[in-house]
Amino acid sequence: MVIHGIDRKSILLKVYRDTNMDKDFSILSKSRDAFILINLSGKIEYVSHACEPLLGYSRDSLQLIGLNQLFVTDFLNQAQTFFIGRDQEKLDNFDAQVQVIEGCTLDVNVTSIPIFFEQELLGSYLVIKDITFIKQNRIMMERENEYQTIINNLSRISEKQATAGQLAAGIAHEIRNPITAIKGFLQLLMGENVGNKIYFEIINSEIDRIEVILKELMVLAKPSKQKYERVNLKVLLDQIVTLMASQALLNNIQIIQQFDFADMWILGDMNQLKQVFINYIKNAIEAMPDGGKLEINGSPLTGGQVRISIVDQGSGIPQCILNQIGQPFFTTKENGTGLGMLVSWQIIKEHKGDLQIESDSNGTSIHVKLPVFSQE
């Protein structure tokens, strides 16, 4: 009788198993090594004694199941007869997971050894080793490396901020003196009515703008002592929207306000808080060159906080850039200083608040959380 194909290979494998495994002959140690023998269909043909304590199954139970009932199927090929992306004809070593008797999974390392008999591939030895402890150590080391990376990054940012502060102090000091002189002579010329009044107003306006930039630099160099007072949040936001309405209108942007409160107070420096929200609204307007809707939402949160959200319909911020926002001197604007977001974040922190920025292709949302003022 001639036997062909898989049936012939199964018979040869049984012959191999009977002549080797059951006569205490193996390239592996029966008492120490946990290994199984599988055929080309993924059925388990032999199980070593060491598999029982490792997997929780009896040897007889294991020999009744297939590879797909022992291993997590995510690691198996489409036919579930061997491992995905692995060549059964070659010696291989890889990590996988098995389903132990308690219903849990176990991380294991598998060494696959092909079985050839009479020059035909009949199946594979699968040597199984528990690597749970090794994997836990590996994860701990990876986390430790991640923490160290975060610490190093924070250290570099701190150094940058210190450098920024020193540089800011020097720049502000050098600019302030000539600006004071220029402003003084401008006042004299304006008093004498020499020249066109419109030109004087433009020059004076630009000098005021320079002084605002100097104040931002000085916040970095040495944060000024805030004048904390009770601030009505809705009144503050209404004032800011009124101030920015003309710029929004010029850019074909509709500002939509929605506040879930009418009389909510916070404790803070009104001028600094205005600076923060004006900066965020201005950025949102610049993010929509073709116009759109700009939402300013406010809602109370649990735990005595309030959240102010500024949501634009711009093209969004790429993730690689989003991670760098707030770093000293980082800017995507042609004439930007890279200080606006940093100063704003510093002001929020000084007000015991928090900042969250979300962005995708549909736009960017900036969420500012601040503690609510309580008179108790």
C-alpha positions as CSV (number, residue, x, y, z in Angstrom):
1,M,0.0,0.0,0.0
2,V,1.3,3.4,-1.0
3,I,0.7,6.3,1.4
4,H,0.9,9.9,0.2
5,G,1.0,13.4,1.6
6,I,0.2,14.4,5.1
7,D,-1.1,10.9,6.1
8,R,2.3,9.5,5.3
9,K,4.1,12.2,7.2
10,S,1.8,11.7,10.3
11,I,2.7,8.0,10.2
12,L,6.4,8.7,9.9
13,L,6.1,11.2,12.8
14,K,4.5,8.6,15.0
15,V,7.2,6.1,14.1
16,Y,9.8,8.8,14.9
17,R,8.0,9.5,18.2
18,D,7.7,5.8,19.2
19,T,11.3,5.0,18.3
20,N,12.8,8.0,20.1
21,M,10.6,9.6,22.8
22,D,9.1,6.5,24.3
23,K,12.5,4.8,24.6
24,D,13.9,7.6,26.7
25,F,16.0,8.9,23.8
26,S,15.9,12.6,23.1
27,I,18.1,15.6,22.3
28,L,16.3,17.2,25.2
29,S,16.1,16.4,28.9
30,K,12.7,14.9,29.6
31,S,12.9,15.8,33.3
32,R,14.0,19.4,32.9
33,D,12.9,20.8,29.6
34,A,9.3,21.7,28.9
35,F,8.8,20.8,25.3
36,I,6.1,19.5,23.0
37,L,6.2,17.8,19.6
38,I,3.8,19.0,16.9
39,N,3.0,17.7,13.5
40,L,2.5,19.7,10.3
41,S,-1.2,20.2,11.1
42,G,-0.4,21.9,14.5
43,K,-1.6,18.9,16.5
44,I,0.4,18.0,19.7
45,E,1.9,14.6,19.4
46,Y,4.1,14.4,22.4
47,V,4.4,16.4,25.7
48,S,7.4,16.3,28.2
49,H,6.8,15.9,31.9
50,A,8.0,19.4,32.6
51,C,5.0,20.9,30.7
52,E,2.6,19.9,33.5
53,P,3.8,22.2,36.2
54,L,4.5,25.0,33.7
55,L,1.2,25.0,31.9
56,G,-1.1,23.4,34.4
57,Y,-2.4,20.8,32.0
58,S,-1.9,17.0,32.3
59,R,0.2,15.4,29.5
60,D,-2.8,13.4,28.3
61,S,-5.0,16.6,28.1
62,L,-2.3,18.4,26.1
63,Q,-2.0,15.6,23.6
64,L,-5.7,16.0,22.8
65,I,-5.5,19.6,21.7
66,G,-4.0,21.6,18.9
67,L,-1.4,24.4,18.8
68,N,-4.3,27.0,18.6
69,Q,-5.7,25.8,21.9
70,L,-2.5,26.1,23.7
71,F,-1.0,29.3,22.2
72,V,-2.7,32.7,22.0
73,T,-3.9,32.7,18.4
74,D,-2.5,36.2,17.7
75,F,0.9,34.5,17.4
76,L,-0.2,31.8,15.0
77,N,-0.4,31.8,11.2
78,Q,-3.7,32.0,9.3
79,A,-4.1,28.2,9.2
80,Q,-3.1,28.1,13.0
81,T,-0.7,25.2,12.3
82,F,2.5,27.2,13.1
83,F,3.7,30.6,14.1
84,I,3.1,33.7,12.0
85,G,6.1,34.8,10.0
86,R,8.1,31.8,11.1
87,D,9.8,29.2,8.9
88,Q,9.0,25.7,10.2
89,E,12.0,24.2,8.4
90,K,14.6,26.3,10.3
91,L,15.8,26.5,13.8
92,D,14.1,29.6,15.4
93,N,13.7,31.4,18.7
94,F,11.0,33.9,19.6
95,D,8.6,35.1,22.3
96,A,4.9,34.2,22.4
97,Q,2.1,33.6,24.9
98,V,0.4,30.4,26.0
99,Q,-3.0,30.0,27.6
100,V,-2.5,28.2,30.9
101,I,-5.2,26.1,32.6
102,E,-6.3,28.9,35.0
103,G,-7.5,30.9,32.1
104,C,-4.6,33.3,32.3
105,T,-1.8,33.9,29.7
106,L,1.9,33.2,30.3
107,D,4.8,34.9,28.5
108,V,7.1,32.3,27.1
109,N,10.1,32.0,24.9
110,V,9.9,29.3,22.2
111,T,12.8,27.5,20.5
112,S,11.5,25.8,17.4
113,I,13.5,22.8,16.2
114,P,12.5,21.2,12.9
115,I,12.1,17.4,12.8
116,F,13.4,15.7,9.7
117,F,13.0,11.9,9.2
118,E,14.0,10.1,6.0
119,Q,14.8,13.5,4.5
120,E,11.2,14.8,5.1
121,L,10.0,17.5,7.4
122,L,7.5,15.9,9.8
123,G,7.0,18.5,12.5
124,S,8.7,20.5,15.2
125,Y,10.0,20.4,18.7
126,L,8.8,23.4,20.6
127,V,10.9,24.1,23.7
128,I,9.0,26.4,26.1
129,K,10.5,28.6,28.8
130,D,8.7,30.9,31.2
131,I,10.0,34.5,30.7
132,T,7.5,36.3,32.9
133,F,10.2,37.5,35.3
134,I,12.5,38.4,32.5
135,K,9.8,40.4,30.7
136,Q,8.8,42.2,33.9
137,N,12.4,43.2,34.4
138,R,12.6,44.3,30.8
139,I,9.5,46.4,31.2
140,M,10.9,48.0,34.4
141,M,14.1,48.8,32.6
142,E,12.3,50.3,29.7
143,R,10.2,52.4,32.1
144,E,13.3,53.5,34.0
145,N,14.9,54.6,30.7
146,E,11.7,56.5,29.8
147,Y,11.7,58.2,33.2
148,Q,15.3,59.1,32.8
149,T,14.6,60.5,29.4
150,I,11.8,62.6,30.8
151,I,14.0,63.8,33.7
152,N,16.8,64.7,31.2
153,N,14.3,66.6,28.9
154,L,12.9,68.5,31.9
155,S,16.5,69.3,33.0
156,R,17.3,70.6,29.5
157,I,14.1,72.7,29.4
158,S,14.9,74.1,32.9
159,E,18.3,75.0,31.6
160,K,16.8,76.7,28.6
161,Q,14.4,78.6,30.8
162,A,17.2,79.8,33.0
163,T,19.2,80.9,29.9
164,A,16.1,82.5,28.5
165,G,15.6,84.4,31.8
166,Q,19.2,85.7,31.8
167,L,19.0,86.6,28.1
168,A,15.7,88.3,28.6
169,A,16.9,90.4,31.5
170,G,19.9,91.6,29.5
171,I,17.8,92.4,26.4
172,A,15.2,94.2,28.4
173,H,17.8,96.3,30.2
174,E,19.6,97.3,27.0
175,I,16.4,98.2,25.2
176,R,14.6,100.0,28.0
177,N,17.1,102.9,28.3
178,P,17.0,104.1,24.6
179,I,13.2,103.5,24.5
180,T,12.8,105.8,27.5
181,A,14.8,108.5,25.8
182,I,12.9,108.1,22.5
183,K,9.6,108.3,24.2
184,G,10.7,111.4,26.1
185,F,11.8,113.3,23.0
186,L,8.6,112.2,21.2
187,Q,6.5,113.8,24.0
188,L,8.4,117.0,23.5
189,L,7.9,117.0,19.7
190,M,4.2,116.3,20.2
191,G,3.9,119.2,22.6
192,E,5.5,121.5,20.1
193,N,3.2,120.2,17.3
194,V,6.1,119.7,15.0
195,G,5.2,117.3,12.2
196,N,2.2,115.2,11.3
197,K,0.1,114.2,14.4
198,I,-0.8,110.8,12.8
199,Y,2.9,109.9,12.5
200,F,3.4,110.7,16.2
201,E,0.5,108.5,17.1
202,I,1.9,105.6,15.1
203,I,5.4,106.0,16.6
204,N,3.9,106.2,20.1
205,S,1.8,103.1,19.5
206,E,4.8,101.1,18.3
207,I,6.8,102.3,21.4
208,D,4.0,101.0,23.6
209,R,4.2,97.7,21.7
210,I,7.9,97.4,22.4
211,E,7.3,98.1,26.1
212,V,4.7,95.2,26.1
213,I,7.4,92.9,24.7
214,L,9.8,94.1,27.3
215,K,7.3,93.3,30.0
216,E,7.0,89.7,28.6
217,L,10.8,89.4,28.7
218,M,10.9,90.6,32.3
219,V,8.3,88.0,33.3
220,L,10.8,85.4,32.1
221,A,13.7,87.1,33.8
222,K,12.0,87.8,37.1
223,P,8.3,87.3,37.5
224,S,6.7,90.5,38.8
225,K,4.7,90.5,41.9
226,Q,1.1,89.9,40.9
227,K,-1.7,92.1,42.1
228,Y,-4.2,89.4,43.2
229,E,-7.8,90.4,43.5
230,R,-11.3,88.9,43.0
231,V,-12.0,88.7,39.3
232,N,-15.4,88.1,37.8
233,L,-14.6,85.6,35.1
234,K,-17.4,86.3,32.8
235,V,-16.8,90.1,32.9
236,L,-13.1,89.4,32.2
237,L,-13.8,87.2,29.2
238,D,-16.5,89.7,27.9
239,Q,-13.9,92.5,28.0
240,I,-11.3,90.3,26.2
241,V,-13.8,89.3,23.4
242,T,-14.8,93.0,23.0
243,L,-11.1,93.8,22.6
244,M,-10.5,91.1,20.0
245,A,-13.8,91.4,18.1
246,S,-12.4,93.9,15.6
247,Q,-9.4,91.7,14.7
248,A,-11.7,88.7,14.4
249,L,-14.1,90.6,12.1
250,L,-11.2,91.7,9.9
251,N,-10.3,88.0,9.4
252,N,-13.8,86.9,8.7
253,I,-14.0,85.0,12.0
254,Q,-17.2,84.7,14.1
255,I,-16.6,84.5,17.9
256,I,-19.2,82.3,19.6
257,Q,-19.4,82.5,23.4
258,Q,-21.0,79.9,25.7
259,F,-20.6,80.1,29.4
260,D,-22.3,77.8,31.9
261,F,-22.0,80.4,34.6
262,A,-23.0,84.0,35.1
263,D,-21.4,84.9,38.4
264,M,-18.2,83.0,39.0
265,W,-15.1,84.5,40.6
266,I,-11.4,83.6,40.6
267,L,-8.5,85.1,42.4
268,G,-5.8,86.5,40.2
269,D,-4.0,89.3,38.5
270,M,-6.5,90.7,35.9
271,N,-3.9,92.2,33.6
272,Q,-1.9,89.0,33.5
273,L,-5.0,86.8,32.9
274,K,-6.0,89.2,30.1
275,Q,-2.5,88.7,28.6
276,V,-3.0,84.9,28.6
277,F,-6.4,84.8,27.0
278,I,-5.6,87.5,24.4
279,N,-2.5,85.5,23.4
280,Y,-4.5,82.3,22.9
281,I,-7.4,84.0,21.0
282,K,-4.9,85.8,18.8
283,N,-3.2,82.5,18.0
284,A,-6.6,81.0,17.2
285,I,-7.4,83.8,14.8
286,E,-4.0,83.5,13.1
287,A,-4.7,79.7,12.7
288,M,-7.7,80.5,10.5
289,P,-6.5,82.6,7.6
290,D,-9.6,81.7,5.6
291,G,-12.0,82.6,8.4
292,G,-14.3,80.4,10.4
293,K,-15.8,80.0,13.9
294,L,-13.9,80.6,17.1
295,E,-15.6,79.2,20.2
296,I,-14.9,80.4,23.7
297,N,-16.5,78.1,26.3
298,G,-16.6,78.2,30.0
299,S,-17.9,75.6,32.4
300,P,-17.5,74.8,36.1
301,L,-15.7,71.5,37.1
302,T,-15.8,69.3,40.1
303,G,-13.2,70.0,42.8
304,G,-13.6,73.8,42.8
305,Q,-12.2,74.5,39.3
306,V,-13.4,76.2,36.2
307,R,-12.4,75.4,32.6
308,I,-12.1,78.0,29.8
309,S,-11.8,76.5,26.3
310,I,-10.7,78.3,23.1
311,V,-11.5,76.2,20.1
312,D,-10.6,77.1,16.5
313,Q,-11.2,75.6,13.1
314,G,-7.7,75.8,11.8
315,S,-5.6,73.1,10.2
316,G,-4.3,71.9,13.5
317,I,-0.8,71.5,14.9
318,P,1.4,68.5,13.9
319,Q,2.3,66.3,16.9
320,C,6.0,66.9,16.4
321,I,5.4,70.7,16.9
322,L,2.7,70.3,19.6
323,N,5.3,68.6,21.9
324,Q,7.6,71.6,21.6
325,I,5.0,74.3,22.3
326,G,6.0,76.3,25.4
327,Q,9.8,75.7,25.0
328,P,11.8,79.0,25.2
329,F,12.3,80.7,21.8
330,F,10.4,77.9,19.9
331,T,8.0,79.5,17.3
332,T,6.5,78.7,13.9
333,K,5.7,82.4,13.2
334,E,8.0,84.3,10.9
335,N,8.2,87.3,13.3
336,G,7.5,85.4,16.5
337,T,9.7,85.6,19.6
338,G,8.9,82.1,20.9
339,L,8.0,83.6,24.3
340,G,4.3,84.2,24.2
341,M,3.2,80.6,25.0
342,L,6.0,80.2,27.6
343,V,4.9,83.4,29.4
344,S,1.3,82.4,29.3
345,W,2.0,79.0,30.7
346,Q,4.1,80.5,33.5
347,I,1.2,82.9,34.4
348,I,-1.3,80.0,34.5
349,K,1.0,78.0,36.8
350,E,1.4,81.0,39.1
351,H,-2.4,81.2,39.3
352,K,-2.3,77.5,40.4
353,G,-4.0,76.5,37.1
354,D,-3.4,73.9,34.4
355,L,-3.2,74.0,30.7
356,Q,-4.1,71.3,28.1
357,I,-3.7,71.6,24.3
358,E,-5.5,69.2,21.9
359,S,-5.1,69.4,18.1
360,D,-6.0,67.5,15.0
361,S,-6.8,68.3,11.4
362,N,-10.1,69.8,12.4
363,G,-8.6,72.5,14.6
364,T,-7.0,73.2,18.0
365,S,-8.5,73.4,21.5
366,I,-6.8,75.1,24.4
367,H,-8.2,74.3,27.8
368,V,-7.3,76.5,30.8
369,K,-8.3,75.3,34.2
370,L,-8.3,77.7,37.1
371,P,-9.3,77.4,40.8
372,V,-12.6,79.1,41.7
373,F,-12.4,81.7,44.4
374,S,-14.1,80.7,47.6
375,Q,-14.9,83.2,50.4
376,E,-15.1,80.4,53.0
